[in-house]
Amino acid sequence: MPMTLNGETYYLASEACKMVGISRSTLFRWLKQKDLDLHEYRDRRKWRLFTENEINKLNHEANRVMSEKQ
């Protein structure tokens, strides 16, 4: 369930994965390997949180088409 803090909506990793259509392992692999320019927000349990803007970036990455040269 998304949470709103100071006017910003945050989603848990599992929610972000469902919204983007990727697995949790893919998400965390991307976070380690790719330069996605994402901030690191965490709740008091130290669980990773994502903003709607970050989910849009993840969605863009998930739907990116690569040429053979890349």
VMD Tcl script that builds the backbone (N, CA, C; Angstrom):
set m [mol new atoms 210]
animate dup $m
set s [atomselect $m all]
$s set {name element resname resid chain x y z} {
  {N N MET 1 A 0.845 -1.169 0.000}
  {CA C MET 1 A 0.000 0.000 0.000}
  {C C MET 1 A 0.896 1.239 0.000}
  {N N PRO 2 A 0.714 2.108 -0.975}
  {CA C PRO 2 A 1.557 3.307 -1.035}
  {C C PRO 2 A 1.374 4.166 0.213}
  {N N MET 3 A 2.421 4.885 0.563}
  {CA C MET 3 A 2.343 5.791 1.707}
  {C C MET 3 A 2.716 7.199 1.251}
  {N N THR 4 A 2.077 8.182 1.854}
  {CA C THR 4 A 2.353 9.569 1.511}
  {C C THR 4 A 2.993 10.257 2.705}
  {N N LEU 5 A 4.165 10.838 2.462}
  {CA C LEU 5 A 4.892 11.573 3.486}
  {C C LEU 5 A 5.295 12.915 2.902}
  {N N ASN 6 A 4.957 13.984 3.580}
  {CA C ASN 6 A 5.299 15.338 3.140}
  {C C ASN 6 A 4.874 15.599 1.691}
  {N N GLY 7 A 3.709 15.084 1.308}
  {CA C GLY 7 A 3.179 15.322 -0.021}
  {C C GLY 7 A 3.752 14.445 -1.121}
  {N N GLU 8 A 4.652 13.538 -0.801}
  {CA C GLU 8 A 5.268 12.640 -1.787}
  {C C GLU 8 A 4.764 11.224 -1.526}
  {N N THR 9 A 4.396 10.511 -2.586}
  {CA C THR 9 A 3.919 9.141 -2.468}
  {C C THR 9 A 5.083 8.186 -2.679}
  {N N TYR 10 A 5.199 7.221 -1.777}
  {CA C TYR 10 A 6.269 6.222 -1.825}
  {C C TYR 10 A 5.672 4.829 -1.928}
  {N N TYR 11 A 6.393 3.964 -2.659}
  {CA C TYR 11 A 5.960 2.589 -2.864}
  {C C TYR 11 A 7.057 1.637 -2.401}
  {N N LEU 12 A 6.651 0.492 -1.866}
  {CA C LEU 12 A 7.603 -0.543 -1.491}
  {C C LEU 12 A 8.159 -1.187 -2.755}
  {N N ALA 13 A 9.259 -1.896 -2.619}
  {CA C ALA 13 A 9.895 -2.553 -3.765}
  {C C ALA 13 A 8.935 -3.513 -4.447}
  {N N SER 14 A 8.181 -4.269 -3.674}
  {CA C SER 14 A 7.242 -5.233 -4.270}
  {C C SER 14 A 6.176 -4.519 -5.087}
  {N N GLU 15 A 5.700 -3.370 -4.616}
  {CA C GLU 15 A 4.710 -2.592 -5.361}
  {C C GLU 15 A 5.318 -2.025 -6.639}
  {N N ALA 16 A 6.538 -1.530 -6.538}
  {CA C ALA 16 A 7.222 -0.984 -7.709}
  {C C ALA 16 A 7.405 -2.071 -8.758}
  {N N CYS 17 A 7.780 -3.269 -8.329}
  {CA C CYS 17 A 7.976 -4.384 -9.269}
  {C C CYS 17 A 6.677 -4.730 -9.988}
  {N N LYS 18 A 5.581 -4.774 -9.263}
  {CA C LYS 18 A 4.288 -5.080 -9.883}
  {C C LYS 18 A 3.902 -3.997 -10.886}
  {N N MET 19 A 4.135 -2.751 -10.541}
  {CA C MET 19 A 3.776 -1.635 -11.419}
  {C C MET 19 A 4.589 -1.654 -12.711}
  {N N VAL 20 A 5.851 -2.040 -12.611}
  {CA C VAL 20 A 6.758 -2.020 -13.750}
  {C C VAL 20 A 6.713 -3.344 -14.520}
  {N N GLY 21 A 6.369 -4.431 -13.824}
  {CA C GLY 21 A 6.307 -5.735 -14.471}
  {C C GLY 21 A 7.635 -6.464 -14.488}
  {N N ILE 22 A 8.412 -6.297 -13.411}
  {CA C ILE 22 A 9.697 -6.976 -13.282}
  {C C ILE 22 A 9.734 -7.721 -11.951}
  {N N SER 23 A 10.677 -8.637 -11.823}
  {CA C SER 23 A 10.829 -9.371 -10.562}
  {C C SER 23 A 11.659 -8.556 -9.574}
  {N N ARG 24 A 11.580 -8.939 -8.311}
  {CA C ARG 24 A 12.399 -8.269 -7.288}
  {C C ARG 24 A 13.878 -8.480 -7.560}
  {N N SER 25 A 14.243 -9.675 -8.028}
  {CA C SER 25 A 15.657 -9.925 -8.308}
  {C C SER 25 A 16.146 -9.028 -9.445}
  {N N THR 26 A 15.315 -8.811 -10.453}
  {CA C THR 26 A 15.684 -7.892 -11.536}
  {C C THR 26 A 15.837 -6.480 -10.995}
  {N N LEU 27 A 14.919 -6.042 -10.177}
  {CA C LEU 27 A 14.990 -4.695 -9.601}
  {C C LEU 27 A 16.299 -4.502 -8.844}
  {N N PHE 28 A 16.624 -5.420 -7.959}
  {CA C PHE 28 A 17.820 -5.239 -7.141}
  {C C PHE 28 A 19.098 -5.429 -7.947}
  {N N ARG 29 A 19.048 -6.244 -8.989}
  {CA C ARG 29 A 20.204 -6.359 -9.891}
  {C C ARG 29 A 20.420 -5.032 -10.613}
  {N N TRP 30 A 19.347 -4.418 -11.108}
  {CA C TRP 30 A 19.461 -3.114 -11.767}
  {C C TRP 30 A 20.007 -2.059 -10.814}
  {N N LEU 31 A 19.561 -2.098 -9.579}
  {CA C LEU 31 A 20.031 -1.108 -8.612}
  {C C LEU 31 A 21.532 -1.230 -8.375}
  {N N LYS 32 A 22.061 -2.451 -8.460}
  {CA C LYS 32 A 23.495 -2.661 -8.291}
  {C C LYS 32 A 24.282 -2.344 -9.557}
  {N N GLN 33 A 23.742 -2.699 -10.731}
  {CA C GLN 33 A 24.499 -2.645 -11.971}
  {C C GLN 33 A 24.304 -1.382 -12.796}
  {N N LYS 34 A 23.151 -0.796 -12.757}
  {CA C LYS 34 A 22.833 0.298 -13.673}
  {C C LYS 34 A 22.873 1.638 -12.965}
  {N N ASP 35 A 23.167 2.655 -13.736}
  {CA C ASP 35 A 23.132 4.021 -13.225}
  {C C ASP 35 A 21.772 4.618 -13.577}
  {N N LEU 36 A 20.784 4.360 -12.732}
  {CA C LEU 36 A 19.420 4.797 -13.007}
  {C C LEU 36 A 19.093 6.142 -12.365}
  {N N ASP 37 A 20.044 6.742 -11.672}
  {CA C ASP 37 A 19.841 8.040 -11.021}
  {C C ASP 37 A 18.637 8.012 -10.078}
  {N N LEU 38 A 18.616 7.039 -9.186}
  {CA C LEU 38 A 17.549 6.919 -8.204}
  {C C LEU 38 A 18.084 7.284 -6.824}
  {N N HIS 39 A 17.270 8.000 -6.066}
  {CA C HIS 39 A 17.631 8.299 -4.680}
  {C C HIS 39 A 17.364 7.052 -3.842}
  {N N GLU 40 A 17.929 7.015 -2.677}
  {CA C GLU 40 A 17.697 5.864 -1.814}
  {C C GLU 40 A 16.873 6.301 -0.622}
  {N N TYR 41 A 15.569 6.059 -0.717}
  {CA C TYR 41 A 14.643 6.337 0.370}
  {C C TYR 41 A 14.362 5.037 1.095}
  {N N ARG 42 A 14.288 5.110 2.417}
  {CA C ARG 42 A 13.994 3.922 3.222}
  {C C ARG 42 A 13.038 4.302 4.347}
  {N N ASP 43 A 12.221 3.318 4.743}
  {CA C ASP 43 A 11.335 3.552 5.874}
  {C C ASP 43 A 12.066 3.184 7.166}
  {N N ARG 44 A 11.375 3.241 8.271}
  {CA C ARG 44 A 12.045 2.974 9.552}
  {C C ARG 44 A 12.484 1.523 9.712}
  {N N ARG 45 A 11.926 0.639 8.882}
  {CA C ARG 45 A 12.342 -0.769 8.895}
  {C C ARG 45 A 13.533 -1.010 7.976}
  {N N LYS 46 A 13.997 0.065 7.332}
  {CA C LYS 46 A 15.116 0.027 6.378}
  {C C LYS 46 A 14.719 -0.605 5.045}
  {N N TRP 47 A 13.410 -0.684 4.773}
  {CA C TRP 47 A 12.941 -1.197 3.499}
  {C C TRP 47 A 13.041 -0.098 2.463}
  {N N ARG 48 A 13.448 -0.440 1.268}
  {CA C ARG 48 A 13.641 0.510 0.170}
  {C C ARG 48 A 12.294 1.030 -0.309}
  {N N LEU 49 A 12.207 2.331 -0.542}
  {CA C LEU 49 A 10.996 2.978 -1.038}
  {C C LEU 49 A 11.290 3.660 -2.364}
  {N N PHE 50 A 10.276 3.758 -3.210}
  {CA C PHE 50 A 10.415 4.359 -4.529}
  {C C PHE 50 A 9.316 5.385 -4.751}
  {N N THR 51 A 9.672 6.514 -5.344}
  {CA C THR 51 A 8.695 7.541 -5.686}
  {C C THR 51 A 8.075 7.208 -7.044}
  {N N GLU 52 A 7.004 7.907 -7.394}
  {CA C GLU 52 A 6.379 7.700 -8.699}
  {C C GLU 52 A 7.352 8.044 -9.820}
  {N N ASN 53 A 8.152 9.077 -9.638}
  {CA C ASN 53 A 9.143 9.449 -10.641}
  {C C ASN 53 A 10.160 8.324 -10.847}
  {N N GLU 54 A 10.583 7.705 -9.774}
  {CA C GLU 54 A 11.545 6.601 -9.876}
  {C C GLU 54 A 10.914 5.381 -10.542}
  {N N ILE 55 A 9.651 5.141 -10.264}
  {CA C ILE 55 A 8.951 4.040 -10.913}
  {C C ILE 55 A 8.852 4.302 -12.412}
  {N N ASN 56 A 8.644 5.554 -12.798}
  {CA C ASN 56 A 8.629 5.899 -14.224}
  {C C ASN 56 A 9.991 5.610 -14.865}
  {N N LYS 57 A 11.084 5.908 -14.157}
  {CA C LYS 57 A 12.429 5.612 -14.668}
  {C C LYS 57 A 12.633 4.110 -14.816}
  {N N LEU 58 A 12.169 3.344 -13.834}
  {CA C LEU 58 A 12.277 1.894 -13.911}
  {C C LEU 58 A 11.442 1.344 -15.072}
  {N N ASN 59 A 10.268 1.909 -15.260}
  {CA C ASN 59 A 9.404 1.483 -16.361}
  {C C ASN 59 A 10.068 1.772 -17.701}
  {N N HIS 60 A 10.707 2.923 -17.810}
  {CA C HIS 60 A 11.427 3.266 -19.036}
  {C C HIS 60 A 12.539 2.250 -19.296}
  {N N GLU 61 A 13.264 1.885 -18.257}
  {CA C GLU 61 A 14.345 0.905 -18.397}
  {C C GLU 61 A 13.785 -0.462 -18.785}
  {N N ALA 62 A 12.671 -0.840 -18.204}
  {CA C ALA 62 A 12.071 -2.145 -18.494}
  {C C ALA 62 A 11.588 -2.238 -19.936}
  {N N ASN 63 A 11.210 -1.108 -20.519}
  {CA C ASN 63 A 10.667 -1.106 -21.875}
  {C C ASN 63 A 11.630 -0.556 -22.916}
  {N N ARG 64 A 12.882 -0.380 -22.525}
  {CA C ARG 64 A 13.894 0.140 -23.433}
  {C C ARG 64 A 14.239 -0.911 -24.475}
  {N N VAL 65 A 14.374 -0.466 -25.695}
  {CA C VAL 65 A 14.760 -1.347 -26.791}
  {C C VAL 65 A 16.221 -1.102 -27.087}
  {N N MET 66 A 17.013 -2.177 -27.107}
  {CA C MET 66 A 18.440 -2.044 -27.341}
  {C C MET 66 A 18.751 -2.498 -28.772}
  {N N SER 67 A 19.678 -1.800 -29.399}
  {CA C SER 67 A 20.137 -2.241 -30.714}
  {C C SER 67 A 21.180 -3.342 -30.518}
  {N N GLU 68 A 21.540 -4.023 -31.593}
  {CA C GLU 68 A 22.522 -5.109 -31.501}
  {C C GLU 68 A 23.894 -4.604 -31.085}
  {N N LYS 69 A 24.207 -3.345 -31.335}
  {CA C LYS 69 A 25.524 -2.793 -31.011}
  {C C LYS 69 A 25.664 -2.474 -29.539}
  {N N GLN 70 A 24.574 -2.419 -28.796}
  {CA C GLN 70 A 24.647 -2.069 -27.374}
  {C C GLN 70 A 24.913 -3.256 -26.574}
}
mol reanalyze $m
mol bondsrecalc $m
mol representation Tube
mol addrep $m
